[in-house]
């Protein structure tokens, strides 16, 4: 991934490295749970409905639709 991200996915350089790392970690855990028989097939959600994201090791505050990082 590191070898191709500069050329094929330049936007990845603009975000924290934790975002794609967490996605891969969570995908790995989902596959492990599925093949171990602990879960069923995924149910896909519509875009914009109940969207989720993870912020690891960062303080954040939600002000309306804007997220601010750190202290005020």
PQR file of N, CA, C, O and H, with PARSE charges and radii, in Angstrom:
ATOM      1  N   UNK A   1       0.825  -1.194   0.000 -0.4000 1.5000
ATOM      2  CA  UNK A   1       0.000   0.000   0.000 -0.0000 2.0000
ATOM      3  C   UNK A   1       0.869   1.257   0.000  0.5500 1.7000
ATOM      4  O   UNK A   1       0.598   2.212  -0.728 -0.5500 1.4000
ATOM      5  N   UNK A   2       1.905   1.245   0.817 -0.4000 1.5000
ATOM      6  CA  UNK A   2       2.773   2.423   0.878 -0.0000 2.0000
ATOM      7  C   UNK A   2       3.440   2.708  -0.461  0.5500 1.7000
ATOM      8  O   UNK A   2       3.686   3.866  -0.798 -0.5500 1.4000
ATOM      9  H   UNK A   2       2.125   0.469   1.409  0.4000 1.0000
ATOM     10  N   UNK A   3       3.735   1.659  -1.226 -0.4000 1.5000
ATOM     11  CA  UNK A   3       4.418   1.832  -2.500 -0.0000 2.0000
ATOM     12  C   UNK A   3       3.543   2.515  -3.545  0.5500 1.7000
ATOM     13  O   UNK A   3       4.062   3.210  -4.419 -0.5500 1.4000
ATOM     14  H   UNK A   3       3.535   0.718  -0.953  0.4000 1.0000
ATOM     15  N   UNK A   4       2.228   2.333  -3.472 -0.4000 1.5000
ATOM     16  CA  UNK A   4       1.352   2.878  -4.515 -0.0000 2.0000
ATOM     17  C   UNK A   4       0.510   4.069  -4.079  0.5500 1.7000
ATOM     18  O   UNK A   4      -0.099   4.722  -4.926 -0.5500 1.4000
ATOM     19  H   UNK A   4       1.807   1.769  -2.762  0.4000 1.0000
ATOM     20  N   UNK A   5       0.457   4.373  -2.786 -0.4000 1.5000
ATOM     21  CA  UNK A   5      -0.480   5.408  -2.351 -0.0000 2.0000
ATOM     22  C   UNK A   5      -0.124   6.812  -2.859  0.5500 1.7000
ATOM     23  O   UNK A   5      -1.031   7.604  -3.113 -0.5500 1.4000
ATOM     24  H   UNK A   5       0.952   3.842  -2.098  0.4000 1.0000
ATOM     25  N   UNK A   6       1.138   7.140  -3.012 -0.4000 1.5000
ATOM     26  CA  UNK A   6       1.507   8.464  -3.534 -0.0000 2.0000
ATOM     27  C   UNK A   6       1.027   8.649  -4.969  0.5500 1.7000
ATOM     28  O   UNK A   6       0.563   9.727  -5.339 -0.5500 1.4000
ATOM     29  H   UNK A   6       1.875   6.496  -2.805  0.4000 1.0000
ATOM     30  N   UNK A   7       1.137   7.605  -5.765 -0.4000 1.5000
ATOM     31  CA  UNK A   7       0.777   7.695  -7.179 -0.0000 2.0000
ATOM     32  C   UNK A   7      -0.724   7.532  -7.417  0.5500 1.7000
ATOM     33  O   UNK A   7      -1.330   8.324  -8.139 -0.5500 1.4000
ATOM     34  H   UNK A   7       1.513   6.729  -5.464  0.4000 1.0000
ATOM     35  N   UNK A   8      -1.318   6.516  -6.817 -0.4000 1.5000
ATOM     36  CA  UNK A   8      -2.717   6.182  -7.115 -0.0000 2.0000
ATOM     37  C   UNK A   8      -3.722   6.795  -6.155  0.5500 1.7000
ATOM     38  O   UNK A   8      -4.877   7.001  -6.526 -0.5500 1.4000
ATOM     39  H   UNK A   8      -0.826   5.872  -6.231  0.4000 1.0000
ATOM     40  N   UNK A   9      -3.303   7.093  -4.917 -0.4000 1.5000
ATOM     41  CA  UNK A   9      -4.224   7.619  -3.907 -0.0000 2.0000
ATOM     42  C   UNK A   9      -3.612   8.826  -3.191  0.5500 1.7000
ATOM     43  O   UNK A   9      -3.387   8.758  -1.982 -0.5500 1.4000
ATOM     44  H   UNK A   9      -2.364   6.925  -4.616  0.4000 1.0000
ATOM     45  N   UNK A  10      -3.337   9.925  -3.895 -0.4000 1.5000
ATOM     46  CA  UNK A  10      -2.664  11.065  -3.278 -0.0000 2.0000
ATOM     47  C   UNK A  10      -3.456  11.696  -2.135  0.5500 1.7000
ATOM     48  O   UNK A  10      -2.865  12.329  -1.261 -0.5500 1.4000
ATOM     49  H   UNK A  10      -3.519   9.980  -4.877  0.4000 1.0000
ATOM     50  N   UNK A  11      -4.772  11.539  -2.122 -0.4000 1.5000
ATOM     51  CA  UNK A  11      -5.588  12.101  -1.046 -0.0000 2.0000
ATOM     52  C   UNK A  11      -5.247  11.473   0.297  0.5500 1.7000
ATOM     53  O   UNK A  11      -5.484  12.084   1.339 -0.5500 1.4000
ATOM     54  H   UNK A  11      -5.253  11.024  -2.833  0.4000 1.0000
ATOM     55  N   UNK A  12      -4.692  10.257   0.291 -0.4000 1.5000
ATOM     56  CA  UNK A  12      -4.349   9.597   1.552 -0.0000 2.0000
ATOM     57  C   UNK A  12      -3.253  10.331   2.304  0.5500 1.7000
ATOM     58  O   UNK A  12      -3.127  10.176   3.518 -0.5500 1.4000
ATOM     59  H   UNK A  12      -4.500   9.761  -0.555  0.4000 1.0000
ATOM     60  N   UNK A  13      -2.462  11.126   1.601 -0.4000 1.5000
ATOM     61  CA  UNK A  13      -1.400  11.886   2.246 -0.0000 2.0000
ATOM     62  C   UNK A  13      -1.952  13.093   2.996  0.5500 1.7000
ATOM     63  O   UNK A  13      -1.245  13.700   3.800 -0.5500 1.4000
ATOM     64  H   UNK A  13      -2.565  11.252   0.614  0.4000 1.0000
ATOM     65  N   UNK A  14      -3.213  13.444   2.737 -0.4000 1.5000
ATOM     66  CA  UNK A  14      -3.826  14.615   3.369 -0.0000 2.0000
ATOM     67  C   UNK A  14      -4.557  14.266   4.662  0.5500 1.7000
ATOM     68  O   UNK A  14      -4.962  15.168   5.396 -0.5500 1.4000
ATOM     69  H   UNK A  14      -3.787  12.951   2.083  0.4000 1.0000
ATOM     70  N   UNK A  15      -4.734  12.988   4.955 -0.4000 1.5000
ATOM     71  CA  UNK A  15      -5.448  12.573   6.164 -0.0000 2.0000
ATOM     72  C   UNK A  15      -4.500  11.831   7.087  0.5500 1.7000
ATOM     73  O   UNK A  15      -3.423  11.400   6.675 -0.5500 1.4000
ATOM     74  H   UNK A  15      -4.405  12.256   4.359  0.4000 1.0000
ATOM     75  N   UNK A  16      -4.906  11.689   8.324 -0.4000 1.5000
ATOM     76  CA  UNK A  16      -4.099  10.968   9.291 -0.0000 2.0000
ATOM     77  C   UNK A  16      -3.940   9.510   8.875  0.5500 1.7000
ATOM     78  O   UNK A  16      -4.840   8.932   8.265 -0.5500 1.4000
ATOM     79  H   UNK A  16      -5.780  12.039   8.659  0.4000 1.0000
ATOM     80  N   UNK A  17      -2.808   8.924   9.202 -0.4000 1.5000
ATOM     81  CA  UNK A  17      -2.558   7.540   8.828 -0.0000 2.0000
ATOM     82  C   UNK A  17      -3.456   6.575   9.588  0.5500 1.7000
ATOM     83  O   UNK A  17      -3.595   5.416   9.197 -0.5500 1.4000
ATOM     84  H   UNK A  17      -2.077   9.394   9.697  0.4000 1.0000
ATOM     85  N   UNK A  18      -4.062   7.044  10.667 -0.4000 1.5000
ATOM     86  CA  UNK A  18      -4.917   6.177  11.475 -0.0000 2.0000
ATOM     87  C   UNK A  18      -6.188   5.765  10.740  0.5500 1.7000
ATOM     88  O   UNK A  18      -6.713   4.679  10.988 -0.5500 1.4000
ATOM     89  H   UNK A  18      -3.948   7.985  10.984  0.4000 1.0000
ATOM     90  N   UNK A  19      -6.693   6.611   9.841 -0.4000 1.5000
ATOM     91  CA  UNK A  19      -7.951   6.302   9.161 -0.0000 2.0000
ATOM     92  C   UNK A  19      -7.852   5.026   8.325  0.5500 1.7000
ATOM     93  O   UNK A  19      -8.652   4.115   8.541 -0.5500 1.4000
ATOM     94  H   UNK A  19      -6.267   7.493   9.640  0.4000 1.0000
ATOM     95  N   UNK A  20      -6.911   4.912   7.382 -0.4000 1.5000
ATOM     96  CA  UNK A  20      -6.834   3.670   6.630 -0.0000 2.0000
ATOM     97  C   UNK A  20      -6.362   2.488   7.479  0.5500 1.7000
ATOM     98  O   UNK A  20      -6.762   1.352   7.225 -0.5500 1.4000
ATOM     99  H   UNK A  20      -6.261   5.651   7.207  0.4000 1.0000
ATOM    100  N   UNK A  21      -5.523   2.737   8.475 -0.4000 1.5000
ATOM    101  CA  UNK A  21      -5.071   1.646   9.337 -0.0000 2.0000
ATOM    102  C   UNK A  21      -6.240   1.045  10.105  0.5500 1.7000
ATOM    103  O   UNK A  21      -6.360  -0.177  10.192 -0.5500 1.4000
ATOM    104  H   UNK A  21      -5.198   3.660   8.681  0.4000 1.0000
ATOM    105  N   UNK A  22      -7.098   1.887  10.662 -0.4000 1.5000
ATOM    106  CA  UNK A  22      -8.246   1.392  11.410 -0.0000 2.0000
ATOM    107  C   UNK A  22      -9.213   0.652  10.499  0.5500 1.7000
ATOM    108  O   UNK A  22      -9.798  -0.350  10.910 -0.5500 1.4000
ATOM    109  H   UNK A  22      -7.000   2.880  10.592  0.4000 1.0000
ATOM    110  N   UNK A  23      -9.391   1.127   9.265 -0.4000 1.5000
ATOM    111  CA  UNK A  23     -10.275   0.440   8.325 -0.0000 2.0000
ATOM    112  C   UNK A  23      -9.768  -0.971   8.038  0.5500 1.7000
ATOM    113  O   UNK A  23     -10.558  -1.913   7.990 -0.5500 1.4000
ATOM    114  H   UNK A  23      -8.915   1.941   8.931  0.4000 1.0000
ATOM    115  N   UNK A  24      -8.469  -1.124   7.847 -0.4000 1.5000
ATOM    116  CA  UNK A  24      -7.891  -2.437   7.559 -0.0000 2.0000
ATOM    117  C   UNK A  24      -7.969  -3.337   8.797  0.5500 1.7000
ATOM    118  O   UNK A  24      -8.267  -4.525   8.675 -0.5500 1.4000
ATOM    119  H   UNK A  24      -7.827  -0.358   7.886  0.4000 1.0000
ATOM    120  N   UNK A  25      -7.708  -2.791   9.973 -0.4000 1.5000
ATOM    121  CA  UNK A  25      -7.798  -3.564  11.210 -0.0000 2.0000
ATOM    122  C   UNK A  25      -9.229  -4.050  11.435  0.5500 1.7000
ATOM    123  O   UNK A  25      -9.446  -5.209  11.787 -0.5500 1.4000
ATOM    124  H   UNK A  25      -7.467  -1.826  10.072  0.4000 1.0000
ATOM    125  N   UNK A  26     -10.206  -3.159  11.230 -0.4000 1.5000
ATOM    126  CA  UNK A  26     -11.604  -3.533  11.430 -0.0000 2.0000
ATOM    127  C   UNK A  26     -12.066  -4.531  10.376  0.5500 1.7000
ATOM    128  O   UNK A  26     -12.858  -5.422  10.683 -0.5500 1.4000
ATOM    129  H   UNK A  26     -10.029  -2.217  10.943  0.4000 1.0000
ATOM    130  N   UNK A  27     -11.591  -4.400   9.146 -0.4000 1.5000
ATOM    131  CA  UNK A  27     -11.935  -5.360   8.101 -0.0000 2.0000
ATOM    132  C   UNK A  27     -11.377  -6.743   8.447  0.5500 1.7000
ATOM    133  O   UNK A  27     -12.061  -7.752   8.279 -0.5500 1.4000
ATOM    134  H   UNK A  27     -10.948  -3.676   8.897  0.4000 1.0000
ATOM    135  N   UNK A  28     -10.137  -6.784   8.928 -0.4000 1.5000
ATOM    136  CA  UNK A  28      -9.530  -8.046   9.346 -0.0000 2.0000
ATOM    137  C   UNK A  28     -10.363  -8.709  10.437  0.5500 1.7000
ATOM    138  O   UNK A  28     -10.625  -9.910  10.375 -0.5500 1.4000
ATOM    139  H   UNK A  28      -9.580  -5.964   9.064  0.4000 1.0000
ATOM    140  N   UNK A  29     -10.780  -7.932  11.435 -0.4000 1.5000
ATOM    141  CA  UNK A  29     -11.578  -8.492  12.527 -0.0000 2.0000
ATOM    142  C   UNK A  29     -12.933  -8.976  12.023  0.5500 1.7000
ATOM    143  O   UNK A  29     -13.436  -9.998  12.491 -0.5500 1.4000
ATOM    144  H   UNK A  29     -10.567  -6.956  11.485  0.4000 1.0000
ATOM    145  N   UNK A  30     -13.525  -8.259  11.081 -0.4000 1.5000
ATOM    146  CA  UNK A  30     -14.815  -8.677  10.515 -0.0000 2.0000
ATOM    147  C   UNK A  30     -14.676 -10.006   9.778  0.5500 1.7000
ATOM    148  O   UNK A  30     -15.529 -10.882   9.921 -0.5500 1.4000
ATOM    149  H   UNK A  30     -13.116  -7.429  10.701  0.4000 1.0000
ATOM    150  N   UNK A  31     -13.615 -10.165   8.996 -0.4000 1.5000
ATOM    151  CA  UNK A  31     -13.389 -11.436   8.303 -0.0000 2.0000
ATOM    152  C   UNK A  31     -13.164 -12.575   9.302  0.5500 1.7000
ATOM    153  O   UNK A  31     -13.705 -13.668   9.131 -0.5500 1.4000
ATOM    154  H   UNK A  31     -12.922  -9.453   8.880  0.4000 1.0000
ATOM    155  N   UNK A  32     -12.368 -12.321  10.343 -0.4000 1.5000
ATOM    156  CA  UNK A  32     -12.120 -13.358  11.355 -0.0000 2.0000
ATOM    157  C   UNK A  32     -13.425 -13.791  12.024  0.5500 1.7000
ATOM    158  O   UNK A  32     -13.668 -14.984  12.208 -0.5500 1.4000
ATOM    159  H   UNK A  32     -11.928 -11.434  10.483  0.4000 1.0000
ATOM    160  N   UNK A  33     -14.258 -12.820  12.384 -0.4000 1.5000
ATOM    161  CA  UNK A  33     -15.537 -13.135  13.014 -0.0000 2.0000
ATOM    162  C   UNK A  33     -16.448 -13.907  12.065  0.5500 1.7000
ATOM    163  O   UNK A  33     -17.119 -14.849  12.486 -0.5500 1.4000
ATOM    164  H   UNK A  33     -14.061 -11.851  12.235  0.4000 1.0000
ATOM    165  N   UNK A  34     -16.479 -13.524  10.800 -0.4000 1.5000
ATOM    166  CA  UNK A  34     -17.331 -14.188   9.824 -0.0000 2.0000
ATOM    167  C   UNK A  34     -16.917 -15.643   9.625  0.5500 1.7000
ATOM    168  O   UNK A  34     -17.754 -16.542   9.696 -0.5500 1.4000
ATOM    169  H   UNK A  34     -15.933 -12.758  10.458  0.4000 1.0000
ATOM    170  N   UNK A  35     -15.632 -15.875   9.377 -0.4000 1.5000
ATOM    171  CA  UNK A  35     -15.175 -17.231   9.100 -0.0000 2.0000
ATOM    172  C   UNK A  35     -15.151 -18.115  10.350  0.5500 1.7000
ATOM    173  O   UNK A  35     -15.110 -19.340  10.238 -0.5500 1.4000
ATOM    174  H   UNK A  35     -14.952 -15.144   9.319  0.4000 1.0000
ATOM    175  N   UNK A  36     -15.175 -17.510  11.526 -0.4000 1.5000
ATOM    176  CA  UNK A  36     -15.277 -18.279  12.764 -0.0000 2.0000
ATOM    177  C   UNK A  36     -16.735 -18.592  13.106  0.5500 1.7000
ATOM    178  O   UNK A  36     -17.010 -19.299  14.074 -0.5500 1.4000
ATOM    179  H   UNK A  36     -15.208 -16.515  11.617  0.4000 1.0000
ATOM    180  N   UNK A  37     -17.671 -18.059  12.303 -0.4000 1.5000
ATOM    181  CA  UNK A  37     -19.091 -18.330  12.521 -0.0000 2.0000
ATOM    182  C   UNK A  37     -19.747 -17.467  13.578  0.5500 1.7000
ATOM    183  O   UNK A  37     -20.849 -17.776  14.030 -0.5500 1.4000
ATOM    184  H   UNK A  37     -17.447 -17.484  11.516  0.4000 1.0000
ATOM    185  N   UNK A  38     -19.079 -16.374  13.985 -0.4000 1.5000
ATOM    186  CA  UNK A  38     -19.643 -15.497  15.012 -0.0000 2.0000
ATOM    187  C   UNK A  38     -20.565 -14.430  14.448  0.5500 1.7000
ATOM    188  O   UNK A  38     -21.302 -13.796  15.203 -0.5500 1.4000
ATOM    189  H   UNK A  38     -18.183 -16.124  13.618  0.4000 1.0000
ATOM    190  N   UNK A  39     -20.540 -14.218  13.130 -0.4000 1.5000
ATOM    191  CA  UNK A  39     -21.388 -13.207  12.506 -0.0000 2.0000
ATOM    192  C   UNK A  39     -21.960 -13.743  11.209  0.5500 1.7000
ATOM    193  O   UNK A  39     -21.568 -14.809  10.735 -0.5500 1.4000
ATOM    194  H   UNK A  39     -19.942 -14.733  12.517  0.4000 1.0000
ATOM    195  N   UNK A  40     -22.905 -12.983  10.633 -0.4000 1.5000
ATOM    196  CA  UNK A  40     -23.505 -13.336   9.349 -0.0000 2.0000
ATOM    197  C   UNK A  40     -22.961 -12.405   8.268  0.5500 1.7000
ATOM    198  O   UNK A  40     -22.043 -11.619   8.504 -0.5500 1.4000
ATOM    199  H   UNK A  40     -23.224 -12.117  11.017  0.4000 1.0000
ATOM    200  N   UNK A  41     -23.551 -12.513   7.077 -0.4000 1.5000
ATOM    201  CA  UNK A  41     -23.166 -11.608   5.994 -0.0000 2.0000
ATOM    202  C   UNK A  41     -23.461 -10.173   6.407  0.5500 1.7000
ATOM    203  O   UNK A  41     -24.399  -9.935   7.168 -0.5500 1.4000
ATOM    204  H   UNK A  41     -24.297 -13.151   6.885  0.4000 1.0000
ATOM    205  N   UNK A  42     -22.676  -9.210   5.918 -0.4000 1.5000
ATOM    206  CA  UNK A  42     -22.914  -7.813   6.301 -0.0000 2.0000
ATOM    207  C   UNK A  42     -24.198  -7.272   5.679  0.5500 1.7000
ATOM    208  O   UNK A  42     -24.619  -7.697   4.603 -0.5500 1.4000
ATOM    209  H   UNK A  42     -21.914  -9.403   5.300  0.4000 1.0000
ATOM    210  N   UNK A  43     -24.802  -6.329   6.385 -0.4000 1.5000
ATOM    211  CA  UNK A  43     -25.961  -5.607   5.866 -0.0000 2.0000
ATOM    212  C   UNK A  43     -25.466  -4.203   5.535  0.5500 1.7000
ATOM    213  O   UNK A  43     -25.005  -3.480   6.419 -0.5500 1.4000
ATOM    214  H   UNK A  43     -24.460  -5.984   7.259  0.4000 1.0000
ATOM    215  N   UNK A  44     -25.560  -3.823   4.281 -0.4000 1.5000
ATOM    216  CA  UNK A  44     -25.023  -2.548   3.839 -0.0000 2.0000
ATOM    217  C   UNK A  44     -26.002  -1.424   4.118  0.5500 1.7000
ATOM    218  O   UNK A  44     -27.217  -1.592   4.010 -0.5500 1.4000
ATOM    219  H   UNK A  44     -25.934  -4.410   3.563  0.4000 1.0000
ATOM    220  N   UNK A  45     -25.450  -0.275   4.478 -0.4000 1.5000
ATOM    221  CA  UNK A  45     -26.260   0.902   4.762 -0.0000 2.0000
ATOM    222  C   UNK A  45     -26.202   1.855   3.587  0.5500 1.7000
ATOM    223  O   UNK A  45     -25.271   1.812   2.783 -0.5500 1.4000
ATOM    224  H   UNK A  45     -24.463  -0.139   4.566  0.4000 1.0000
ATOM    225  N   UNK A  46     -27.213   2.722   3.492 -0.4000 1.5000
ATOM    226  CA  UNK A  46     -27.209   3.742   2.455 -0.0000 2.0000
ATOM    227  C   UNK A  46     -26.210   4.828   2.836  0.5500 1.7000
ATOM    228  O   UNK A  46     -25.988   5.093   4.017 -0.5500 1.4000
ATOM    229  H   UNK A  46     -27.969   2.757   4.145  0.4000 1.0000
ATOM    230  N   UNK A  47     -25.611   5.453   1.826 -0.4000 1.5000
ATOM    231  CA  UNK A  47     -24.692   6.561   2.086 -0.0000 2.0000
ATOM    232  C   UNK A  47     -25.443   7.691   2.768  0.5500 1.7000
ATOM    233  O   UNK A  47     -26.573   8.014   2.402 -0.5500 1.4000
ATOM    234  H   UNK A  47     -25.792   5.238   0.866  0.4000 1.0000
ATOM    235  N   UNK A  48     -24.804   8.285   3.758 -0.4000 1.5000
ATOM    236  CA  UNK A  48     -25.406   9.421   4.443 -0.0000 2.0000
ATOM    237  C   UNK A  48     -26.321   9.026   5.583  0.5500 1.7000
ATOM    238  O   UNK A  48     -26.742   9.888   6.354 -0.5500 1.4000
ATOM    239  H   UNK A  48     -23.886   8.023   4.056  0.4000 1.0000
ATOM    240  N   UNK A  49     -26.642   7.743   5.713 -0.4000 1.5000
ATOM    241  CA  UNK A  49     -27.516   7.296   6.796 -0.0000 2.0000
ATOM    242  C   UNK A  49     -26.674   6.557   7.825  0.5500 1.7000
ATOM    243  O   UNK A  49     -26.119   5.498   7.532 -0.5500 1.4000
ATOM    244  H   UNK A  49     -26.300   7.043   5.087  0.4000 1.0000
ATOM    245  N   UNK A  50     -26.579   7.111   9.024 -0.4000 1.5000
ATOM    246  CA  UNK A  50     -25.836   6.495  10.121 -0.0000 2.0000
ATOM    247  C   UNK A  50     -24.363   6.280   9.761  0.5500 1.7000
ATOM    248  O   UNK A  50     -23.799   5.227  10.060 -0.5500 1.4000
ATOM    249  H   UNK A  50     -27.030   7.971   9.261  0.4000 1.0000
ATOM    250  N   UNK A  51     -23.742   7.271   9.123 -0.4000 1.5000
ATOM    251  CA  UNK A  51     -22.322   7.176   8.784 -0.0000 2.0000
ATOM    252  C   UNK A  51     -21.495   7.102  10.067  0.5500 1.7000
ATOM    253  O   UNK A  51     -21.859   7.679  11.091 -0.5500 1.4000
ATOM    254  H   UNK A  51     -24.200   8.126   8.881  0.4000 1.0000
ATOM    255  N   UNK A  52     -20.373   6.379   9.989 -0.4000 1.5000
ATOM    256  CA  UNK A  52     -19.492   6.222  11.139 -0.0000 2.0000
ATOM    257  C   UNK A  52     -18.055   6.485  10.732  0.5500 1.7000
ATOM    258  O   UNK A  52     -17.676   6.309   9.574 -0.5500 1.4000
ATOM    259  H   UNK A  52     -20.078   5.910   9.156  0.4000 1.0000
ATOM    260  N   UNK A  53     -17.266   6.908  11.700 -0.4000 1.5000
ATOM    261  CA  UNK A  53     -15.838   7.014  11.504 -0.0000 2.0000
ATOM    262  C   UNK A  53     -15.173   6.948  12.866  0.5500 1.7000
ATOM    263  O   UNK A  53     -15.824   7.145  13.892 -0.5500 1.4000
ATOM    264  H   UNK A  53     -17.574   7.051  12.641  0.4000 1.0000
ATOM    265  N   UNK A  54     -13.891   6.674  12.878 -0.4000 1.5000
ATOM    266  CA  UNK A  54     -13.153   6.515  14.118 -0.0000 2.0000
ATOM    267  C   UNK A  54     -12.033   7.538  14.186  0.5500 1.7000
ATOM    268  O   UNK A  54     -11.313   7.754  13.211 -0.5500 1.4000
ATOM    269  H   UNK A  54     -13.361   6.514  12.045  0.4000 1.0000
ATOM    270  N   UNK A  55     -11.896   8.156  15.334 -0.4000 1.5000
ATOM    271  CA  UNK A  55     -10.759   9.035  15.598 -0.0000 2.0000
ATOM    272  C   UNK A  55      -9.969   8.393  16.722  0.5500 1.7000
ATOM    273  O   UNK A  55     -10.419   8.371  17.868 -0.5500 1.4000
ATOM    274  H   UNK A  55     -12.481   7.980  16.125  0.4000 1.0000
ATOM    275  N   UNK A  56      -8.808   7.877  16.406 -0.4000 1.5000
ATOM    276  CA  UNK A  56      -7.996   7.199  17.410 -0.0000 2.0000
ATOM    277  C   UNK A  56      -6.968   8.159  17.998  0.5500 1.7000
ATOM    278  O   UNK A  56      -6.302   8.897  17.272 -0.5500 1.4000
ATOM    279  H   UNK A  56      -8.443   7.895  15.476  0.4000 1.0000
ATOM    280  N   UNK A  57      -6.852   8.138  19.305 -0.4000 1.5000
ATOM    281  CA  UNK A  57      -5.844   8.916  20.036 -0.0000 2.0000
ATOM    282  C   UNK A  57      -5.943  10.415  19.787  0.5500 1.7000
ATOM    283  O   UNK A  57      -4.932  11.111  19.887 -0.5500 1.4000
ATOM    284  H   UNK A  57      -7.394   7.538  19.895  0.4000 1.0000
ATOM    285  N   UNK A  58      -7.116  10.933  19.468 -0.4000 1.5000
ATOM    286  CA  UNK A  58      -7.295  12.386  19.286 -0.0000 2.0000
ATOM    287  C   UNK A  58      -8.447  12.861  20.158  0.5500 1.7000
ATOM    288  O   UNK A  58      -9.458  12.174  20.302 -0.5500 1.4000
ATOM    289  H   UNK A  58      -7.937  10.368  19.386  0.4000 1.0000
ATOM    290  N   UNK A  59      -8.278  14.073  20.751 -0.4000 1.5000
ATOM    291  CA  UNK A  59      -9.413  14.699  21.445 -0.0000 2.0000
ATOM    292  C   UNK A  59     -10.212  15.452  20.416  0.5500 1.7000
ATOM    293  O   UNK A  59      -9.636  16.112  19.551 -0.5500 1.4000
ATOM    294  H   UNK A  59      -7.457  14.632  20.634  0.4000 1.0000
ATOM    295  N   UNK A  60     -11.531  15.370  20.486 -0.4000 1.5000
ATOM    296  CA  UNK A  60     -12.359  16.095  19.537 -0.0000 2.0000
ATOM    297  C   UNK A  60     -13.639  16.556  20.207  0.5500 1.7000
ATOM    298  O   UNK A  60     -14.035  16.033  21.249 -0.5500 1.4000
ATOM    299  H   UNK A  60     -11.999  14.834  21.189  0.4000 1.0000
ATOM    300  N   UNK A  61     -14.284  17.549  19.592 -0.4000 1.5000
ATOM    301  CA  UNK A  61     -15.538  18.088  20.100 -0.0000 2.0000
ATOM    302  C   UNK A  61     -16.433  18.353  18.914  0.5500 1.7000
ATOM    303  O   UNK A  61     -15.981  18.869  17.892 -0.5500 1.4000
ATOM    304  H   UNK A  61     -13.962  17.974  18.746  0.4000 1.0000
ATOM    305  N   UNK A  62     -17.710  18.003  19.043 -0.4000 1.5000
ATOM    306  CA  UNK A  62     -18.662  18.172  17.956 -0.0000 2.0000
ATOM    307  C   UNK A  62     -19.472  19.429  18.204  0.5500 1.7000
ATOM    308  O   UNK A  62     -20.175  19.525  19.210 -0.5500 1.4000
ATOM    309  H   UNK A  62     -18.077  17.584  19.873  0.4000 1.0000
ATOM    310  N   UNK A  63     -19.382  20.405  17.290 -0.4000 1.5000
ATOM    311  CA  UNK A  63     -20.148  21.642  17.360 -0.0000 2.0000
ATOM    312  C   UNK A  63     -21.075  21.677  16.157  0.5500 1.7000
ATOM    313  O   UNK A  63     -20.667  22.102  15.076 -0.5500 1.4000
ATOM    314  H   UNK A  63     -18.811  20.328  16.473  0.4000 1.0000
ATOM    315  N   UNK A  64     -22.312  21.240  16.325 -0.4000 1.5000
ATOM    316  CA  UNK A  64     -23.232  21.179  15.201 -0.0000 2.0000
ATOM    317  C   UNK A  64     -22.748  20.152  14.203  0.5500 1.7000
ATOM    318  O   UNK A  64     -22.684  18.964  14.520 -0.5500 1.4000
ATOM    319  H   UNK A  64     -22.644  20.895  17.203  0.4000 1.0000
ATOM    320  N   UNK A  65     -22.408  20.585  13.008 -0.4000 1.5000
ATOM    321  CA  UNK A  65     -21.893  19.684  11.969 -0.0000 2.0000
ATOM    322  C   UNK A  65     -20.388  19.818  11.818  0.5500 1.7000
ATOM    323  O   UNK A  65     -19.808  19.226  10.908 -0.5500 1.4000
ATOM    324  H   UNK A  65     -22.460  21.550  12.751  0.4000 1.0000
ATOM    325  N   UNK A  66     -19.747  20.581  12.687 -0.4000 1.5000
ATOM    326  CA  UNK A  66     -18.314  20.815  12.565 -0.0000 2.0000
ATOM    327  C   UNK A  66     -17.585  20.128  13.706  0.5500 1.7000
ATOM    328  O   UNK A  66     -18.013  20.205  14.858 -0.5500 1.4000
ATOM    329  H   UNK A  66     -20.218  21.062  13.426  0.4000 1.0000
ATOM    330  N   UNK A  67     -16.504  19.467  13.396 -0.4000 1.5000
ATOM    331  CA  UNK A  67     -15.697  18.821  14.420 -0.0000 2.0000
ATOM    332  C   UNK A  67     -14.459  19.669  14.659  0.5500 1.7000
ATOM    333  O   UNK A  67     -13.758  20.049  13.721 -0.5500 1.4000
ATOM    334  H   UNK A  67     -16.157  19.405  12.460  0.4000 1.0000
ATOM    335  N   UNK A  68     -14.200  19.958  15.928 -0.4000 1.5000
ATOM    336  CA  UNK A  68     -13.003  20.711  16.284 -0.0000 2.0000
ATOM    337  C   UNK A  68     -12.096  19.798  17.082  0.5500 1.7000
ATOM    338  O   UNK A  68     -12.566  18.992  17.885 -0.5500 1.4000
ATOM    339  H   UNK A  68     -14.770  19.650  16.690  0.4000 1.0000
ATOM    340  N   UNK A  69     -10.804  19.922  16.865 -0.4000 1.5000
ATOM    341  CA  UNK A  69      -9.826  19.072  17.533 -0.0000 2.0000
ATOM    342  C   UNK A  69      -9.155  19.842  18.644  0.5500 1.7000
ATOM    343  O   UNK A  69      -8.964  21.053  18.537 -0.5500 1.4000
ATOM    344  H   UNK A  69     -10.422  20.577  16.213  0.4000 1.0000
ATOM    345  N   UNK A  70      -8.798  19.156  19.704 -0.4000 1.5000
ATOM    346  CA  UNK A  70      -8.066  19.775  20.792 -0.0000 2.0000
ATOM    347  C   UNK A  70      -8.969  20.537  21.735  0.5500 1.7000
ATOM    348  O   UNK A  70     -10.190  20.382  21.721 -0.5500 1.4000
ATOM    349  H   UNK A  70      -8.953  18.172  19.791  0.4000 1.0000
ATOM    350  N   UNK A  71      -8.348  21.358  22.551 -0.4000 1.5000
ATOM    351  CA  UNK A  71      -9.084  22.138  23.527 -0.0000 2.0000
ATOM    352  C   UNK A  71      -9.551  23.443  22.935  0.5500 1.7000
ATOM    353  O   UNK A  71      -8.995  23.928  21.950 -0.5500 1.4000
ATOM    354  H   UNK A  71      -7.356  21.484  22.563  0.4000 1.0000
ATOM    355  N   UNK A  72     -10.578  24.009  23.541 -0.4000 1.5000
ATOM    356  CA  UNK A  72     -11.088  25.318  23.097 -0.0000 2.0000
ATOM    357  C   UNK A  72     -10.300  26.427  23.706  0.5500 1.7000
ATOM    358  O   UNK A  72     -10.581  27.598  23.449 -0.5500 1.4000
ATOM    359  H   UNK A  72     -11.030  23.615  24.342  0.4000 1.0000
TER
END
